[in-house]
Amino acid sequence: MATILRDWSYRYQWLYDGISRLAALSVGGEARFRQLALQGLTIHSDTQILDLCCGSGQTTQFLAKTSQNVIGLDASPKSLQRARQNVPEASYVEAFAQEMPFADNLFDLVHISVALHEMQPQQLQKIINEVYRVLKTGGVFTLVDFHAPTNPIFWPGVSIFLLLFETETAWELLKTDLAELLTKTGFEVGKRTLYAGGSLQVIQAKK
């Protein structure tokens, strides 16, 4: 069942969007969800931004409203096709997050939204290493993803969602300390903020 629903959610944009909007209600709606990891950041029109694993451009559109230098990267041609239609003002690159075709010290800001849970542990570390490489000194890596609920009331809902739409890598992320991984890589990690009963984490880390 999980495989079928997962496949459908990526194949049909209307289903993916509906699931995203429903899940985002726990933090006040999709618009607020897409900007959670950007709170408190100063973004100018010339800020160099990478929206990593950008998907169909849901967060890219918010980034493109504040900067004229936004690049969306994704490994899925179908997702990038949708992103180009949804947010034509951004630029796009088809590539894997663990092998980014960018020079060192290029971006002021790298953002990734609910995509790290898709990665195997080795891929996850490679992506963090790559983000560190492409960020300028003083640049910021922002992320939002799943977290093991701190409020037990949220465990049933999270468990059902993961069983229906995710794979074992999402369960693995619940046991992973992302802040620790970032720190070991060399990032200076600020406060981790939890939402939705602790089931969602937002981290901002500086190179």
C-alpha positions as CSV (number, residue, x, y, z in Angstrom):
1,M,0.0,0.0,0.0
2,A,2.8,2.4,0.9
3,T,4.5,1.9,-2.4
4,I,1.3,2.5,-4.4
5,L,0.3,5.6,-2.5
6,R,3.8,6.9,-2.6
7,D,4.0,6.4,-6.4
8,W,0.6,8.0,-6.9
9,S,1.6,11.1,-4.8
10,Y,4.6,11.7,-7.1
11,R,2.8,10.8,-10.3
12,Y,-0.2,13.1,-9.7
13,Q,0.5,16.7,-8.8
14,W,-3.0,17.3,-7.4
15,L,-2.6,14.4,-4.9
16,Y,0.9,15.5,-3.8
17,D,-0.4,19.1,-3.3
18,G,-3.4,17.8,-1.4
19,I,-1.2,15.7,0.9
20,S,1.2,18.6,1.4
21,R,-1.6,21.0,2.4
22,L,-3.2,18.6,4.7
23,A,0.1,17.9,6.5
24,A,0.9,21.6,6.7
25,L,-2.2,22.3,8.7
26,S,-0.4,21.2,11.8
27,V,1.8,24.3,11.6
28,G,-0.7,26.8,10.4
29,G,-1.0,26.1,6.7
30,E,1.2,25.5,3.7
31,A,2.4,29.1,3.3
32,R,3.7,29.2,6.8
33,F,5.2,25.7,6.5
34,R,7.2,26.6,3.4
35,Q,8.7,29.6,5.2
36,L,9.4,27.9,8.6
37,A,13.1,27.4,7.9
38,L,13.6,30.9,6.5
39,Q,12.4,32.8,9.7
40,G,14.9,35.3,11.0
41,L,17.1,35.3,7.9
42,T,18.0,38.4,5.9
43,I,17.6,37.8,2.2
44,H,18.4,40.4,-0.4
45,S,17.7,40.6,-4.1
46,D,21.3,39.5,-4.9
47,T,21.5,36.7,-2.3
48,Q,22.7,33.5,-4.0
49,I,20.2,30.8,-3.0
50,L,20.1,27.1,-3.7
51,D,16.8,25.3,-3.2
52,L,18.0,21.7,-2.8
53,C,15.7,18.9,-3.8
54,C,13.3,21.6,-4.9
55,G,10.6,19.3,-6.2
56,S,7.8,21.2,-8.0
57,G,9.0,24.5,-6.6
58,Q,6.7,24.9,-3.6
59,T,9.4,26.6,-1.5
60,T,11.2,28.0,-4.5
61,Q,8.4,30.4,-5.2
62,F,8.8,32.0,-1.7
63,L,12.6,32.3,-2.2
64,A,12.2,33.8,-5.7
65,K,10.1,36.6,-4.2
66,T,13.0,37.9,-2.2
67,S,16.0,37.1,-4.4
68,Q,16.7,37.2,-8.1
69,N,19.4,34.6,-7.8
70,V,17.6,31.3,-6.9
71,I,18.6,28.0,-8.3
72,G,16.4,24.9,-7.8
73,L,18.1,21.5,-7.9
74,D,16.4,18.2,-8.2
75,A,17.1,14.7,-9.7
76,S,13.6,14.3,-11.1
77,P,13.0,15.7,-14.6
78,K,9.3,15.6,-14.1
79,S,9.6,17.6,-10.9
80,L,11.8,20.2,-12.6
81,Q,9.4,20.5,-15.5
82,R,6.6,21.3,-13.0
83,A,8.9,23.7,-11.1
84,R,9.8,25.6,-14.3
85,Q,6.1,26.0,-15.0
86,N,5.3,27.0,-11.4
87,V,8.2,29.3,-10.8
88,P,9.8,30.4,-14.1
89,E,11.8,33.2,-12.5
90,A,14.2,30.8,-10.9
91,S,16.9,28.7,-12.7
92,Y,17.0,24.9,-12.4
93,V,19.6,22.2,-12.5
94,E,19.0,18.4,-12.8
95,A,21.4,16.6,-10.5
96,F,21.7,14.5,-7.4
97,A,22.1,16.4,-4.1
98,Q,25.1,14.3,-3.1
99,E,27.0,15.2,-6.4
100,M,26.2,18.9,-7.0
101,P,27.7,20.4,-10.2
102,F,28.6,23.7,-8.4
103,A,31.8,25.4,-7.5
104,D,33.0,25.7,-3.9
105,N,31.8,28.6,-1.8
106,L,29.1,29.7,-4.3
107,F,25.9,30.2,-2.3
108,D,24.9,32.4,0.6
109,L,21.9,30.2,1.5
110,V,21.1,26.5,0.9
111,H,17.6,25.4,1.8
112,I,16.1,21.9,1.8
113,S,12.5,21.0,2.7
114,V,11.3,17.5,3.8
115,A,13.8,15.7,1.5
116,L,16.6,14.5,3.8
117,H,14.3,11.7,5.1
118,E,14.4,10.2,1.6
119,M,18.1,9.5,1.9
120,Q,20.1,6.5,3.0
121,P,22.5,7.3,5.9
122,Q,25.6,7.4,3.5
123,Q,23.7,9.6,1.1
124,L,22.7,11.9,4.0
125,Q,26.3,12.5,5.0
126,K,27.4,13.1,1.4
127,I,24.7,15.7,1.0
128,I,25.7,17.5,4.2
129,N,29.3,17.5,3.0
130,E,28.3,18.9,-0.4
131,V,26.2,21.6,1.2
132,Y,29.1,22.6,3.3
133,R,31.3,22.7,0.2
134,V,29.1,24.9,-1.9
135,L,28.3,27.4,0.9
136,K,30.3,30.5,1.3
137,T,32.0,31.1,4.6
138,G,29.3,32.6,6.8
139,G,26.6,31.1,4.6
140,V,23.5,29.4,6.1
141,F,22.0,25.9,5.6
142,T,18.4,25.7,6.5
143,L,16.3,22.6,6.7
144,V,13.0,21.3,7.7
145,D,12.2,17.6,8.1
146,F,10.6,14.9,10.3
147,H,11.5,14.5,13.9
148,A,10.5,11.9,16.5
149,P,7.4,13.4,18.2
150,T,8.0,14.7,21.7
151,N,4.3,14.7,22.3
152,P,2.9,11.1,22.3
153,I,-0.4,12.3,21.0
154,F,1.3,12.9,17.6
155,W,2.8,9.5,17.2
156,P,-0.3,7.7,15.7
157,G,-0.7,10.4,13.0
158,V,3.0,10.4,12.1
159,S,3.2,6.6,12.1
160,I,0.2,6.3,9.7
161,F,1.6,9.0,7.4
162,L,5.0,7.3,7.2
163,L,3.5,3.9,6.6
164,L,1.3,5.2,3.8
165,F,3.7,7.6,2.0
166,E,7.3,7.0,3.1
167,T,9.9,4.3,3.2
168,E,12.3,3.0,5.9
169,T,14.6,5.9,5.4
170,A,12.0,8.2,7.0
171,W,11.9,6.0,10.1
172,E,15.7,6.0,10.2
173,L,15.7,9.8,10.2
174,L,13.5,9.8,13.4
175,K,16.5,8.1,15.1
176,T,19.1,10.4,13.5
177,D,20.5,13.5,15.3
178,L,20.8,15.9,12.3
179,A,22.2,18.7,14.5
180,E,25.0,16.4,15.6
181,L,25.8,15.4,12.0
182,L,25.9,19.1,11.0
183,T,28.2,19.9,13.9
184,K,30.6,17.1,13.1
185,T,30.8,18.3,9.5
186,G,31.9,21.7,10.6
187,F,28.6,23.7,10.8
188,E,27.8,26.0,13.7
189,V,24.3,24.9,14.6
190,G,21.8,27.3,16.1
191,K,18.8,26.3,18.1
192,R,16.7,23.5,16.7
193,T,13.0,24.5,16.7
194,L,10.3,21.8,16.9
195,Y,6.7,22.1,15.6
196,A,3.6,19.9,15.5
197,G,4.2,18.1,18.8
198,G,7.9,17.7,18.0
199,S,7.2,15.8,14.8
200,L,8.8,18.5,12.6
201,Q,12.2,20.0,13.1
202,V,13.7,23.2,11.7
203,I,17.4,23.8,11.8
204,Q,19.6,26.8,10.7
205,A,23.3,26.1,10.6
206,K,26.1,28.4,9.6
207,K,29.3,27.5,7.8
